[in-house]
């Protein structure tokens, strides 16, 4: 689907089967939570109420609906499905209006989602492992071009490698990233970890 600027445009661009589904979801959400702000995030519509509340999306043959804090919600009617890596939300594959839960139940769950946001309850983040990082291609290339820096980088602990990798990957612009890479190579050549300035050894 073409990138949409707002929810109206997203629905207008959706497949014929999806339009009534998206309209029904939207009208129900706004009926329960009229103060919701509609935003396009990650290319599909989100409803924001004191943080992300829920979202909907249309694909080639099915729609999906997801509560942002669905894993934290009570499920008395046993309708919420686990959201995995597939393009299906907590209501599973929605191919027609019949696949949506009854409106009274949908509203009840929306109110529960709002309650969680009202109370600031969020799903706890999983602790990040020291090995959970990706080396940016530009940084990898710079390392391969500097033997001393590369050799020292290999001797670093996983957490110290991650410090460098994330610092570079999180740069907002290419200019900033290149500057950080140059600095990283300089420090690595001098056998310094990313946070060497805060270590007694280097003071």
C-alpha positions in Angstrom: 0.0 0.0 0.0 1.2 3.5 -0.8 2.4 5.6 2.2 -0.5 7.5 3.7 -0.4 10.9 5.4 -3.3 10.2 7.7 -5.9 7.6 8.6 -8.5 8.8 6.0 -5.9 8.4 3.2 -4.8 5.0 4.6 -8.4 3.7 4.5 -9.0 5.2 1.0 -5.9 3.4 -0.3 -6.8 0.0 1.3 -8.2 -2.9 -0.6 -12.0 -3.0 -1.1 -12.4 -5.9 1.4 -10.5 -3.9 4.1 -12.3 -0.6 4.0 -15.4 -1.6 6.0 -13.2 -3.4 8.5 -10.9 -0.4 9.0 -13.8 2.0 9.2 -15.5 -0.2 11.9 -12.4 -0.5 14.0 -11.7 3.3 13.8 -15.3 4.3 14.6 -15.4 1.9 17.6 -12.0 3.2 19.0 -13.1 6.8 18.6 -16.5 6.1 20.1 -14.9 4.7 23.3 -11.9 7.1 23.3 -12.9 10.3 21.5 -9.8 12.1 22.8 -7.6 9.7 20.9 -5.1 11.2 18.6 -4.7 9.5 15.2 -1.2 9.1 13.8 0.5 7.2 11.1 3.4 5.3 12.6 5.5 2.7 10.8 3.3 3.2 7.8 -0.1 2.3 9.4 -2.7 4.0 11.7 -2.1 4.2 15.4 -4.5 5.6 18.1 -2.7 7.5 20.8 -4.1 8.1 24.3 -1.5 8.8 27.0 0.8 6.8 24.8 0.1 4.2 22.1 -3.3 2.6 22.7 -3.8 0.4 19.7 -3.2 0.2 15.9 -4.7 -1.3 12.8 -3.3 -2.4 9.4 -4.5 -3.7 6.1 -2.6 -6.3 4.0 -3.3 -8.0 0.7 -5.8 -10.5 2.1 -6.4 -9.6 5.7 -6.4 -6.8 8.3 -4.8 -6.8 11.8 -5.6 -5.0 15.0 -3.2 -4.7 18.0 -3.5 -3.3 21.5 -0.1 -1.7 22.3 -0.2 -3.2 25.8 -2.1 -6.3 24.9 0.2 -8.6 26.8 -0.7 -6.7 30.0 -4.4 -6.8 29.5 -7.0 -9.0 31.2 -8.7 -11.4 28.7 -11.9 -12.5 30.3 -13.5 -13.4 27.0 -10.4 -15.3 25.8 -10.2 -13.4 22.5 -6.7 -12.1 22.5 -4.2 -14.0 20.4 -0.4 -13.8 20.9 1.3 -11.3 18.5 4.3 -12.9 16.9 6.5 -12.1 14.0 3.7 -12.6 11.5 1.5 -9.7 10.3 -1.4 -10.7 12.5 -2.7 -8.8 15.6 -4.5 -9.9 18.7 -7.7 -10.6 16.8 -5.9 -12.9 14.3 -6.6 -12.6 10.6 -9.5 -10.2 10.0 -10.9 -10.8 6.5 -14.4 -9.5 7.1 -16.5 -7.7 9.8 -17.5 -11.1 11.2 -14.0 -11.7 12.3 -14.1 -8.7 14.7 -15.3 -9.4 18.3 -18.8 -8.3 19.2 -18.9 -4.5 19.6 -19.7 -4.6 23.3 -16.7 -6.9 24.0 -14.5 -4.8 21.7 -15.5 -1.7 23.7 -14.8 -3.4 27.0 -11.3 -4.3 25.9 -10.7 -0.8 24.7 -11.6 0.6 28.1 -9.2 -1.9 29.7 -6.5 -0.7 27.4 -7.3 2.9 28.3 -7.1 2.0 32.0 -3.6 0.7 31.6 -2.5 3.9 29.9 -4.3 6.0 32.5 -2.3 4.2 35.2 0.9 4.3 33.3 1.2 0.5 33.2 3.6 -0.7 30.5 5.1 -4.0 29.6 8.5 -4.3 31.2 11.3 -4.2 28.8 13.4 -7.3 28.6 16.9 -6.8 29.8 19.3 -6.3 26.9 22.0 -8.9 26.6 25.6 -7.8 26.1 25.7 -9.7 22.8 22.5 -8.0 21.5 24.1 -5.5 19.0 24.8 -5.0 15.4 27.9 -3.4 14.0 27.1 -0.8 11.4 28.6 -1.6 7.9 30.5 1.6 7.8 32.1 0.9 11.2 32.9 -2.7 10.1 34.6 -1.3 7.0 36.6 1.2 9.1 37.7 -1.5 11.5 38.9 -3.8 8.6 41.0 -0.9 7.3 42.8 -0.4 10.6 44.6 -3.4 11.9 45.5 -2.0 15.3 41.9 -0.8 16.0 40.4 -4.1 14.8 42.7 -6.2 16.9 41.9 -4.3 20.1 38.2 -4.3 19.3 38.3 -8.1 19.1 39.8 -8.2 22.6 37.0 -6.2 24.2 34.3 -7.8 26.3 30.9 -8.1 24.6 29.5 -5.2 26.6 32.4 -2.9 25.6 31.9 -3.9 21.9 28.2 -3.2 22.3 29.0 0.3 23.7 30.9 1.2 20.5 28.4 -0.5 18.2 25.3 1.2 19.7 27.0 4.6 20.0 27.6 4.6 16.2 24.3 3.0 15.2 22.3 5.5 17.2 23.8 8.5 15.3 20.9 10.6 13.8 22.8 11.7 10.7 25.4 10.3 8.4 27.8 13.2 9.3 27.5 12.4 13.0 28.0 8.7 12.4 31.1 9.3 10.4 32.5 11.5 13.1 31.8 8.9 15.7 33.4 6.2 13.6 36.6 8.3 13.2 36.7 8.9 17.0 36.1 5.2 17.7 38.9 4.1 15.4 41.2 6.7 17.1 40.3 5.5 20.6 40.6 1.8 19.6 44.0 2.4 18.1 45.0 3.8 21.5 43.4 0.7 23.1 40.6 2.6 24.8 37.1 1.3 25.4 34.2 3.6 24.5 33.7 4.9 28.0 37.4 5.2 28.8 37.0 8.8 30.1 35.0 7.5 33.1 37.5 4.8 34.0 40.2 5.3 36.7 42.7 3.4 34.6 42.7 6.2 32.0 42.7 9.2 34.3 
